[in-house]
Amino acid sequence: MSLPPSDWLLRGAGNSGLERIEAFFQGDAYALHRHDTYAIGCTMAGVQSFTYRASMRHSLAGNTVVLHPDEVHDGHAGTDEGFRYRMLYVEPARLQEALGGVALPFVAGGVSTDPRLARAARALLDHLDAPLEALEEDDALLSLALALQAAAGTPAREPAGDFRAARIAREFIHDDPDRAVTLDALAAAAGRDRWSLSRDFRTFFGTSPYRYVTLRRLDRARGHMLAGRPLAECAVLAGFADQSHMTRQFAEAFGVTPARWLRIFRAGHDLASDARSFKTTDGEPSRVQFD
C-alpha cells in the first residue's frame, strides 16, 4: 500500500507508555488489523470510516472513536477530502486498575457522540506537543475510564474471575521480557490452573496471554527499529523466529508493514523533536509530507 503525497502522522511528546498520535490520510490508511489496547480518539476533520465488528462505521468531526482490544478493524477516508484524527492507545490493565477491578466497559458501535467521553478523550489529546505530567495522566485516565463506563450504559459489576491471578501473570510477563513464556509457567506463578488463568487474563485485560506477549515483543521491535537497527536484527532481538515472522505479526497488529510504519513514525519522531517545527504560527501541528 503506497502513501499518497498528502498523508502525514505526528507522535505525541512523552514516554509514559501512553501512545498518542495525530494523523491525516486520504484514501486507505490501514488494512484490517487488531491490537491489544483500547484505541480512543477524536475525529478532527473529514469523515473517518472503518470496518468494525462486521459493519462499516463513519465518524464525523467532533465524534469519539472507541475501538476495543482484539477487535479487527481498518481505516480509510470516507470522502475524497481525507480525514484528520487524534488517537490514544490505552492498555486495558490501566483502565482496569483505575476502575478497581470491575469489568472492562464496552462501548458498542465504534463511534460515540457522548460529550463526557469526548471531553475525557480531549483532555489527553489536546496538547500532543507537551508531555503529560504523571498525576495529570493518572487523573485523566480515571476520568476516561469513568466516561467509558458511563457511555457503555451498563452498571459496574464485579467480573467472574481472579483479578489478582491475572495481574500476577501480567507482571510475570513483564519481569523478564527475554524468557519464553508458557501457560504452565504463568499458572504456576499465579497459583491458578491453566485454563482458569487464561480466562481470567482475557476477562481483565481484553486479550489472551499469548497475544499480550506477542504485542510486548512488537513494542520492543518498534523500539529497536526507531534506534536504527536492521529489521532482521530487530526481529531476533525482540524474540521472533525471523524477520518474516515479525512482519506477519506486525501487520496483524498494526495494519501496516514494519517498513511503512518506520517511514511514518521516523518522520513524526523527527518533527516532534524539533519544538519550532512541531507547530505552525497558527498553532496547528506541522504536517509531515511523504513522497
C-alpha positions as CSV (number, residue, x, y, z in Angstrom):
1,M,0.0,0.0,0.0
2,S,1.7,3.2,-1.1
3,L,1.3,6.5,0.8
4,P,-0.4,9.4,-1.1
5,P,1.6,12.6,-1.0
6,S,-0.6,14.3,1.5
7,D,-0.5,11.7,4.3
8,W,1.2,12.6,7.5
9,L,1.4,11.5,11.1
10,L,2.7,13.0,14.3
11,R,3.6,11.3,17.5
12,G,2.8,12.9,20.8
13,A,5.5,14.0,23.2
14,G,6.4,12.0,26.3
15,N,7.4,8.4,27.1
16,S,4.9,7.3,29.7
17,G,3.7,4.2,27.8
18,L,0.5,6.0,26.7
19,E,0.9,6.4,22.9
20,R,-0.7,9.5,21.4
21,I,-0.8,10.4,17.7
22,E,-2.3,12.8,15.2
23,A,-2.6,11.9,11.5
24,F,-4.2,12.9,8.2
25,F,-5.0,10.4,5.5
26,Q,-6.6,10.4,2.1
27,G,-7.8,7.1,0.7
28,D,-6.7,3.9,2.6
29,A,-4.9,4.4,5.9
30,Y,-4.7,0.9,7.4
31,A,-5.5,-2.6,6.4
32,L,-7.5,-4.9,8.7
33,H,-5.7,-5.4,11.9
34,R,-6.2,-5.7,15.7
35,H,-4.2,-4.8,18.8
36,D,-4.4,-5.4,22.5
37,T,-5.1,-1.9,23.6
38,Y,-8.1,0.4,23.6
39,A,-7.8,2.9,20.7
40,I,-9.7,6.0,21.7
41,G,-9.7,9.1,19.6
42,C,-11.3,12.2,18.2
43,T,-12.1,12.9,14.6
44,M,-10.9,16.4,13.9
45,A,-11.9,16.9,10.3
46,G,-13.5,15.0,7.4
47,V,-15.1,11.6,7.6
48,Q,-13.2,8.8,9.3
49,S,-14.5,5.5,8.0
50,F,-13.6,2.0,9.2
51,T,-14.8,-1.6,9.2
52,Y,-15.5,-2.7,12.8
53,R,-17.4,-5.7,14.2
54,A,-18.6,-6.7,10.6
55,S,-20.1,-3.2,9.8
56,M,-18.9,0.0,8.2
57,R,-18.7,2.9,10.6
58,H,-18.3,6.6,9.9
59,S,-17.1,9.2,12.4
60,L,-17.6,12.9,11.8
61,A,-15.7,15.9,13.3
62,G,-16.4,16.1,17.0
63,N,-17.3,12.3,17.3
64,T,-15.2,10.0,19.5
65,V,-13.9,6.7,18.2
66,V,-13.7,3.8,20.6
67,L,-12.1,0.6,19.4
68,H,-11.9,-2.3,21.8
69,P,-8.9,-4.6,22.3
70,D,-8.6,-7.5,19.9
71,E,-11.4,-6.2,17.6
72,V,-10.5,-6.4,13.9
73,H,-10.7,-3.0,12.1
74,D,-9.2,-1.0,9.3
75,G,-9.3,2.7,8.4
76,H,-9.8,4.9,5.4
77,A,-11.1,8.3,4.3
78,G,-14.9,8.5,3.9
79,T,-14.6,11.3,1.3
80,D,-12.0,12.5,-1.3
81,E,-11.0,15.3,1.1
82,G,-9.5,12.9,3.6
83,F,-9.7,12.9,7.4
84,R,-7.7,14.1,10.3
85,Y,-7.8,12.5,13.7
86,R,-6.1,12.1,17.1
87,M,-5.8,8.8,18.9
88,L,-4.5,7.4,22.1
89,Y,-3.8,3.7,22.8
90,V,-4.5,2.6,26.4
91,E,-3.6,-0.8,27.9
92,P,-6.8,-2.4,29.4
93,A,-4.8,-3.0,32.6
94,R,-4.6,0.7,33.2
95,L,-8.3,1.2,32.9
96,Q,-8.9,-2.0,34.9
97,E,-6.8,-0.6,37.8
98,A,-8.5,2.8,37.6
99,L,-11.9,1.1,37.9
100,G,-10.8,-1.1,40.8
101,G,-11.1,-4.4,39.0
102,V,-14.6,-4.2,37.7
103,A,-15.5,-5.5,34.2
104,L,-14.0,-3.5,31.3
105,P,-16.5,-1.2,29.8
106,F,-17.8,-2.0,26.3
107,V,-19.0,0.9,24.1
108,A,-20.8,-0.6,21.2
109,G,-20.7,0.7,17.7
110,G,-17.2,2.1,17.5
111,V,-18.4,5.8,17.3
112,S,-19.8,7.8,20.2
113,T,-21.4,11.3,20.4
114,D,-21.3,11.3,24.2
115,P,-20.0,14.7,25.3
116,R,-18.5,13.5,28.5
117,L,-16.5,10.9,26.7
118,A,-15.3,13.5,24.1
119,R,-14.1,15.8,26.9
120,A,-12.3,13.0,28.6
121,A,-10.5,11.9,25.4
122,R,-9.6,15.5,24.5
123,A,-8.0,16.1,27.9
124,L,-5.4,13.5,26.9
125,L,-5.2,14.6,23.2
126,D,-5.4,18.4,23.1
127,H,-1.7,19.1,23.6
128,L,0.3,16.5,21.8
129,D,3.4,18.7,21.8
130,A,3.7,18.6,25.7
131,P,4.4,15.5,27.7
132,L,1.7,14.7,30.3
133,E,2.7,15.0,34.0
134,A,2.3,11.8,35.9
135,L,-0.5,13.0,38.1
136,E,-2.2,14.7,35.1
137,E,-2.1,11.5,33.2
138,D,-3.5,9.4,36.1
139,D,-6.3,11.8,36.7
140,A,-7.2,12.0,33.0
141,L,-7.2,8.2,32.7
142,L,-9.6,7.8,35.6
143,S,-11.9,10.4,34.0
144,L,-11.6,8.5,30.7
145,A,-12.4,5.1,32.4
146,L,-15.4,6.6,34.2
147,A,-16.6,8.2,30.9
148,L,-16.3,4.9,29.1
149,Q,-18.2,3.2,31.9
150,A,-21.0,5.8,31.6
151,A,-21.1,5.6,27.8
152,A,-21.3,1.8,27.9
153,G,-24.6,2.2,29.7
154,T,-24.2,-0.8,31.9
155,P,-23.8,-0.8,35.7
156,A,-20.4,-1.5,37.2
157,R,-20.1,-5.2,38.2
158,E,-17.5,-7.5,39.5
159,P,-16.5,-9.8,36.7
160,A,-16.2,-13.6,37.2
161,G,-12.5,-14.4,37.7
162,D,-9.4,-13.8,39.7
163,F,-8.0,-10.3,39.1
164,R,-5.0,-11.0,41.4
165,A,-4.0,-14.1,39.5
166,A,-4.3,-12.2,36.1
167,R,-2.2,-9.3,37.5
168,I,0.5,-11.7,38.7
169,A,0.6,-13.3,35.3
170,R,0.9,-10.0,33.6
171,E,3.8,-9.0,36.0
172,F,5.5,-12.3,35.3
173,I,5.5,-11.5,31.6
174,H,7.0,-8.0,32.2
175,D,9.6,-9.2,34.8
176,D,11.8,-11.0,32.2
177,P,10.9,-10.0,28.6
178,D,13.6,-12.4,27.1
179,R,12.3,-15.6,28.6
180,A,10.0,-18.0,26.8
181,V,6.6,-17.8,28.4
182,T,4.3,-20.8,28.7
183,L,0.8,-21.0,30.1
184,D,2.1,-23.6,32.6
185,A,4.7,-21.1,33.9
186,L,2.1,-18.3,34.2
187,A,-0.3,-20.7,36.0
188,A,2.4,-21.7,38.4
189,A,3.4,-18.1,39.1
190,A,-0.3,-17.1,39.7
191,G,-1.3,-20.2,41.7
192,R,-4.2,-20.9,39.3
193,D,-4.9,-23.7,36.9
194,R,-4.0,-23.1,33.2
195,W,-7.4,-22.6,31.7
196,S,-8.9,-20.6,34.5
197,L,-5.9,-18.2,34.3
198,S,-6.3,-17.9,30.5
199,R,-10.0,-16.9,31.0
200,D,-9.0,-14.5,33.8
201,F,-6.5,-12.8,31.6
202,R,-8.9,-12.3,28.8
203,T,-11.6,-11.0,31.2
204,F,-9.5,-8.4,32.9
205,F,-7.0,-7.4,30.1
206,G,-9.1,-7.9,27.0
207,T,-6.8,-10.3,25.2
208,S,-5.1,-13.7,25.6
209,P,-1.8,-14.3,27.3
210,Y,-0.1,-15.3,24.0
211,R,-1.4,-12.2,22.2
212,Y,-0.3,-10.0,25.1
213,V,3.3,-11.5,24.9
214,T,3.3,-11.0,21.1
215,L,2.4,-7.3,21.4
216,R,5.1,-6.7,24.0
217,R,7.6,-8.3,21.6
218,L,6.3,-5.9,18.9
219,D,6.7,-3.0,21.3
220,R,10.4,-4.0,21.7
221,A,10.8,-4.4,18.0
222,R,9.5,-0.9,17.3
223,G,12.0,0.5,19.8
224,H,14.8,-1.3,18.1
225,M,13.5,-0.1,14.7
226,L,13.5,3.5,15.8
227,A,17.0,3.1,17.2
228,G,18.1,2.3,13.6
229,R,18.7,-1.4,13.7
230,P,18.1,-3.5,10.6
231,L,14.7,-5.2,10.6
232,A,16.1,-8.7,10.7
233,E,18.1,-7.8,13.8
234,C,15.0,-6.2,15.4
235,A,13.1,-9.4,14.9
236,V,15.7,-11.6,16.7
237,L,16.3,-9.1,19.5
238,A,12.5,-8.9,20.1
239,G,12.1,-12.7,20.3
240,F,10.7,-13.6,16.9
241,A,11.9,-16.5,14.9
242,D,12.9,-14.3,11.9
243,Q,12.0,-11.1,10.0
244,S,9.1,-12.8,8.2
245,H,7.6,-14.0,11.4
246,M,7.8,-10.4,12.9
247,T,6.4,-8.9,9.7
248,R,3.3,-11.2,9.8
249,Q,2.7,-10.4,13.4
250,F,3.3,-6.7,12.9
251,A,0.9,-6.4,10.0
252,E,-1.8,-8.3,12.0
253,A,-1.3,-5.9,15.0
254,F,-0.9,-2.5,13.2
255,G,-2.3,-2.9,9.7
256,V,0.9,-1.9,8.1
257,T,4.3,-3.5,7.4
258,P,7.3,-2.7,9.6
259,A,8.9,-0.7,6.8
260,R,5.9,1.5,6.2
261,W,5.4,2.1,10.0
262,L,9.0,3.0,10.3
263,R,8.8,5.5,7.5
264,I,5.8,7.2,9.0
265,F,7.0,7.3,12.6
266,R,10.5,8.3,11.9
267,A,9.1,11.4,10.2
268,G,6.8,12.1,13.2
269,H,9.6,11.5,15.7
270,D,11.9,13.8,13.9
271,L,9.3,16.5,13.7
272,A,8.2,16.2,17.3
273,S,11.8,16.5,18.5
274,D,12.0,20.0,16.9
275,A,9.8,22.2,19.0
276,R,9.9,25.0,16.5
277,S,8.6,22.9,13.7
278,F,6.0,21.0,15.7
279,K,3.6,23.9,15.4
280,T,3.0,26.5,12.7
281,T,2.3,30.1,13.5
282,D,-1.4,29.4,13.8
283,G,-0.9,26.8,16.5
284,E,-1.7,23.8,14.3
285,P,0.8,20.9,14.1
286,S,3.1,20.9,11.1
287,R,2.4,18.2,8.5
288,V,4.8,15.5,7.5
289,Q,4.7,15.0,3.8
290,F,5.5,11.7,2.1
291,D,6.8,11.4,-1.4
